[in-house]
Amino acid sequence: MTKLLPSLLFFVLVSCSKPPETLSKLPEDAVILAFGDSLTYGTGASSLHDYPSLLAGLTEREVINEGIPGEVSSDGLKRLPALLDEYQPELLILIHGGNDMLRKIPGEQTIANLSKMIDEARSRNVAVVMLGVPQPNLFRLNSADFYQAIAENQRIPVDLETLPDILADNGMKSDMIHPNDAGYQRMADNIFRLLQEAGAI
């Protein structure tokens, strides 16, 4: 954790602690790109119970599932620009970085990769929301500190509670690190609420 401190301090210092920007309301024909790893793909879910499928029903918008199990953030950064150009979404839902922590990739690299993903989206006028992924911990699960730092620096809406809460509840999990159908329903419901609070829905 000490290796993260210089980068975290940098993000805190450059952040003005302003609230996240309000998102524009998504038109009815908007495309939402759900981007990430197995948590986006839906590992542990039955058919059509991954969170993007459930969120499509809640938002009544097209939600494209671009999750790849096992992907680390450096590979996600390489993959994202072409998808943004292909689908031209109005909104990116970013859930990434968990595999970096599992593989003990230095936090500075994850911070840089996630920040560049957000920059890639914003350079195309794509709004971004993000969910924090919990650090492996034997006791209470919390999203890794850098998600809050990135969200404050980039002024994007972030949900730091949903995934830690789901993965701390055995009734919501299919295994140690993935939700089950009930967990993915909770994800979709909470992301929908985040979008409502941010003004997108």
C-alpha positions as CSV (number, residue, x, y, z in Angstrom):
1,M,0.0,0.0,0.0
2,T,2.9,2.4,0.7
3,K,3.8,2.3,-3.0
4,L,0.4,3.8,-3.8
5,L,0.9,6.8,-1.5
6,P,2.8,9.1,-3.9
7,S,0.3,8.6,-6.7
8,L,-2.7,9.0,-4.4
9,L,-1.2,12.1,-2.9
10,F,-0.8,13.5,-6.4
11,F,-4.4,12.8,-7.2
12,V,-5.6,14.4,-4.0
13,L,-3.5,17.5,-4.5
14,V,-4.6,18.1,-8.1
15,S,-8.3,17.4,-7.3
16,C,-10.2,20.4,-6.3
17,S,-12.7,18.2,-4.3
18,K,-15.5,19.4,-6.6
19,P,-18.6,17.3,-7.0
20,P,-18.8,15.0,-10.0
21,E,-20.1,16.6,-13.2
22,T,-23.8,16.2,-13.8
23,L,-24.4,13.9,-16.8
24,S,-26.6,14.8,-19.7
25,K,-29.8,12.8,-20.0
26,L,-29.4,9.8,-22.2
27,P,-31.6,9.8,-25.3
28,E,-33.9,6.9,-25.8
29,D,-31.7,5.5,-28.6
30,A,-28.5,5.9,-26.5
31,V,-25.9,3.2,-26.5
32,I,-24.2,2.3,-23.2
33,L,-20.9,0.5,-23.2
34,A,-20.3,-1.7,-20.2
35,F,-16.6,-2.3,-20.1
36,G,-14.5,-4.4,-17.9
37,D,-13.4,-7.9,-16.9
38,S,-15.4,-10.9,-15.5
39,L,-17.6,-8.7,-13.3
40,T,-18.9,-7.1,-16.5
41,Y,-18.9,-10.3,-18.6
42,G,-21.1,-12.0,-15.9
43,T,-19.0,-14.9,-14.6
44,G,-21.2,-16.8,-12.2
45,A,-24.5,-15.6,-13.7
46,S,-27.0,-17.6,-15.5
47,S,-28.0,-16.7,-19.1
48,L,-29.1,-13.0,-19.4
49,H,-28.4,-12.3,-15.7
50,D,-25.1,-10.5,-16.2
51,Y,-25.5,-6.9,-15.1
52,P,-25.4,-5.3,-18.6
53,S,-28.4,-7.4,-19.7
54,L,-30.3,-6.5,-16.6
55,L,-29.4,-2.8,-16.8
56,A,-30.7,-2.7,-20.4
57,G,-34.1,-3.7,-19.1
58,L,-34.0,-1.0,-16.3
59,T,-32.8,1.8,-18.5
60,E,-34.7,0.8,-21.7
61,R,-31.5,1.5,-23.6
62,E,-29.0,-0.7,-25.5
63,V,-26.3,-1.9,-23.2
64,I,-23.3,-3.6,-24.9
65,N,-21.4,-6.1,-22.8
66,E,-17.7,-5.8,-23.4
67,G,-16.3,-7.7,-20.4
68,I,-13.4,-10.1,-20.8
69,P,-12.7,-12.4,-17.9
70,G,-9.2,-12.2,-16.5
71,E,-8.3,-9.0,-18.3
72,V,-5.8,-6.6,-16.7
73,S,-6.1,-2.9,-17.1
74,S,-3.2,-2.5,-19.5
75,D,-5.0,-4.9,-21.9
76,G,-8.2,-3.1,-21.3
77,L,-6.6,0.2,-22.3
78,K,-5.4,-1.3,-25.5
79,R,-8.9,-2.7,-26.3
80,L,-11.1,0.3,-25.4
81,P,-10.4,2.9,-28.1
82,A,-11.5,0.6,-30.9
83,L,-14.7,-0.3,-29.1
84,L,-15.5,3.4,-28.5
85,D,-15.0,4.1,-32.2
86,E,-17.1,1.0,-33.2
87,Y,-20.1,1.5,-30.9
88,Q,-20.0,5.3,-30.4
89,P,-21.7,5.1,-27.0
90,E,-23.1,8.0,-25.1
91,L,-22.0,6.4,-21.8
92,L,-19.2,4.2,-20.6
93,I,-19.6,2.1,-17.4
94,L,-16.1,1.3,-16.3
95,I,-15.4,-1.6,-13.9
96,H,-11.8,-2.6,-14.1
97,G,-8.7,-3.2,-12.1
98,G,-9.6,-6.2,-10.0
99,N,-7.3,-8.5,-11.8
100,D,-4.4,-6.0,-11.4
101,M,-4.8,-6.4,-7.7
102,L,-5.1,-10.1,-7.8
103,R,-1.8,-10.2,-9.9
104,K,-0.2,-7.6,-7.6
105,I,0.4,-5.2,-10.5
106,P,1.7,-1.9,-9.0
107,G,-1.1,0.5,-8.2
108,E,0.5,3.3,-10.1
109,Q,0.1,1.4,-13.3
110,T,-3.6,0.7,-12.6
111,I,-4.2,4.3,-11.8
112,A,-2.6,5.4,-15.0
113,N,-4.5,2.9,-17.1
114,L,-7.9,3.6,-15.7
115,S,-7.3,7.4,-16.0
116,K,-6.3,6.9,-19.7
117,M,-9.4,4.9,-20.3
118,I,-11.5,7.8,-19.0
119,D,-9.5,10.2,-21.1
120,E,-10.1,8.1,-24.2
121,A,-13.9,8.2,-23.6
122,R,-14.0,11.9,-22.8
123,S,-12.0,12.7,-25.9
124,R,-14.9,11.3,-27.8
125,N,-17.5,13.1,-25.7
126,V,-18.5,9.9,-24.0
127,A,-19.7,10.3,-20.4
128,V,-18.2,7.9,-17.8
129,V,-19.3,6.4,-14.5
130,M,-17.2,3.9,-12.5
131,L,-17.5,1.3,-9.9
132,G,-14.8,0.6,-7.3
133,V,-13.5,-3.0,-7.0
134,P,-12.6,-4.2,-3.5
135,Q,-9.1,-5.1,-2.5
136,P,-8.5,-8.7,-1.4
137,N,-8.9,-8.6,2.4
138,L,-9.6,-11.2,5.1
139,F,-11.8,-8.7,7.0
140,R,-14.0,-5.9,5.8
141,L,-14.0,-5.4,2.1
142,N,-13.6,-1.8,0.7
143,S,-12.9,-0.5,-2.8
144,A,-9.3,0.2,-3.4
145,D,-8.4,3.8,-2.4
146,F,-7.4,4.7,-5.9
147,Y,-10.9,4.6,-7.3
148,Q,-12.0,7.5,-5.1
149,A,-8.9,9.4,-6.0
150,I,-9.4,8.9,-9.8
151,A,-13.1,9.8,-9.5
152,E,-12.4,13.0,-7.7
153,N,-9.6,13.9,-10.1
154,Q,-11.7,13.2,-13.2
155,R,-15.0,14.4,-11.5
156,I,-16.9,11.4,-12.6
157,P,-19.7,9.6,-10.7
158,V,-18.4,6.6,-8.8
159,D,-20.0,3.8,-6.7
160,L,-17.6,2.5,-4.1
161,E,-20.0,0.4,-2.0
162,T,-21.9,-1.9,-4.3
163,L,-19.2,-4.5,-5.1
164,P,-17.7,-4.6,-1.6
165,D,-21.2,-5.1,-0.2
166,I,-22.0,-7.9,-2.7
167,L,-18.8,-9.7,-2.3
168,A,-19.1,-9.6,1.5
169,D,-22.4,-11.4,1.3
170,N,-22.3,-15.2,0.7
171,G,-25.9,-15.1,-0.5
172,M,-24.9,-12.7,-3.3
173,K,-21.8,-14.7,-4.6
174,S,-21.2,-17.6,-6.9
175,D,-17.6,-17.9,-5.7
176,M,-15.1,-15.8,-3.8
177,I,-14.8,-13.0,-6.3
178,H,-17.9,-13.1,-8.5
179,P,-21.6,-12.4,-7.9
180,N,-24.4,-14.8,-8.5
181,D,-27.7,-13.9,-10.2
182,A,-28.9,-12.0,-7.1
183,G,-25.6,-10.2,-6.9
184,Y,-25.7,-9.1,-10.5
185,Q,-29.3,-7.9,-10.0
186,R,-28.0,-5.8,-7.1
187,M,-25.3,-4.4,-9.4
188,A,-27.7,-3.5,-12.1
189,D,-30.1,-1.9,-9.6
190,N,-27.4,0.2,-8.0
191,I,-25.9,1.3,-11.3
192,F,-29.3,2.3,-12.4
193,R,-29.7,4.4,-9.3
194,L,-26.2,5.9,-9.8
195,L,-27.3,7.0,-13.3
196,Q,-30.5,8.5,-12.0
197,E,-28.6,10.4,-9.3
198,A,-26.1,11.7,-11.9
199,G,-28.9,12.9,-14.2
200,A,-28.4,10.4,-17.0
201,I,-31.8,8.7,-16.6
